[in-house]
Amino acid sequence: MGRVWAASLLLTAILSFAIRGVNHGRFSFIHLLSLWMLYLVPKIVWSARTHNIRVHRSSVRGTVFGALLIAGFFTFPFNRMLGGWLFG
């Protein structure tokens, strides 16, 4: 499951660079998160393969925390598309 999760996270980060409709064709603040994921996922995989459990655990927990809370904070405000769909 970890390999699928890591591959999905990398693919999502790469594909997110094609989404530029929100900021008039330019990159937006959320693309910094994609850049961070392109750094962090290989670090997570490497720490797992080298059995560095402490680094792996803290990196995965930080990624999940960041993905749920930080990205969710920028996704769900009322003036955003997903926030408008959910909260009307």
C-alpha positions as CSV (number, residue, x, y, z in Angstrom):
1,M,0.0,0.0,0.0
2,G,2.9,2.3,0.7
3,R,4.1,2.1,-2.9
4,V,0.7,2.8,-4.3
5,W,0.3,5.8,-1.9
6,A,3.8,7.2,-2.8
7,A,3.2,6.7,-6.6
8,S,-0.2,8.4,-6.3
9,L,1.2,11.3,-4.4
10,L,4.0,11.8,-6.9
11,L,1.6,11.6,-9.9
12,T,-0.8,14.0,-8.3
13,A,2.1,16.5,-7.5
14,I,3.3,16.3,-11.1
15,L,-0.1,16.6,-12.7
16,S,-0.9,19.6,-10.5
17,F,1.6,21.7,-12.4
18,A,-0.8,21.6,-15.4
19,I,-3.6,23.3,-13.4
20,R,-3.1,27.0,-13.8
21,G,-6.6,28.3,-14.5
22,V,-7.0,29.8,-11.1
23,N,-4.2,32.3,-11.3
24,H,-4.5,33.5,-14.9
25,G,-2.0,30.9,-16.3
26,R,0.6,31.3,-13.6
27,F,1.6,29.1,-10.7
28,S,-0.2,29.7,-7.4
29,F,0.7,29.3,-3.8
30,I,-0.6,25.7,-3.7
31,H,2.1,24.7,-6.2
32,L,4.6,25.1,-3.4
33,L,3.0,22.1,-1.8
34,S,3.5,20.1,-5.0
35,L,7.2,21.1,-5.1
36,W,7.5,20.0,-1.4
37,M,5.9,16.6,-2.2
38,L,8.4,16.1,-5.1
39,Y,11.1,16.4,-2.5
40,L,9.4,14.6,0.4
41,V,8.1,11.4,-1.3
42,P,11.6,10.2,-2.4
43,K,12.8,11.0,1.1
44,I,10.0,8.9,2.6
45,V,10.7,6.0,0.2
46,W,14.5,6.2,0.8
47,S,14.0,6.2,4.6
48,A,11.7,3.1,4.4
49,R,14.2,1.2,2.2
50,T,17.1,2.0,4.5
51,H,15.0,1.1,7.6
52,N,15.3,4.5,9.1
53,I,12.0,4.2,10.9
54,R,12.2,7.4,12.9
55,V,12.6,9.6,9.8
56,H,10.0,7.6,7.8
57,R,7.4,7.8,10.5
58,S,7.8,11.5,11.2
59,S,7.8,12.3,7.4
60,V,4.7,10.3,6.7
61,R,2.9,11.7,9.7
62,G,3.8,15.2,8.7
63,T,2.7,14.6,5.1
64,V,-0.7,13.2,6.2
65,F,-1.1,16.1,8.7
66,G,-0.2,18.6,6.1
67,A,-2.3,17.1,3.3
68,L,-5.4,17.0,5.5
69,L,-5.1,20.2,7.4
70,I,-3.1,22.6,5.4
71,A,-4.3,21.7,1.9
72,G,-7.8,21.3,3.2
73,F,-7.6,24.8,4.7
74,F,-6.9,26.2,1.2
75,T,-9.4,24.0,-0.5
76,F,-12.6,24.5,1.5
77,P,-13.1,28.2,1.9
78,F,-16.4,29.4,0.6
79,N,-15.0,31.4,-2.3
80,R,-13.2,28.3,-3.8
81,M,-14.9,25.8,-6.2
82,L,-14.9,22.8,-3.8
83,G,-16.1,24.9,-0.9
84,G,-18.9,26.3,-3.0
85,W,-20.0,22.8,-4.0
86,L,-20.0,21.5,-0.4
87,F,-21.3,24.5,1.5
88,G,-23.4,26.0,-1.3
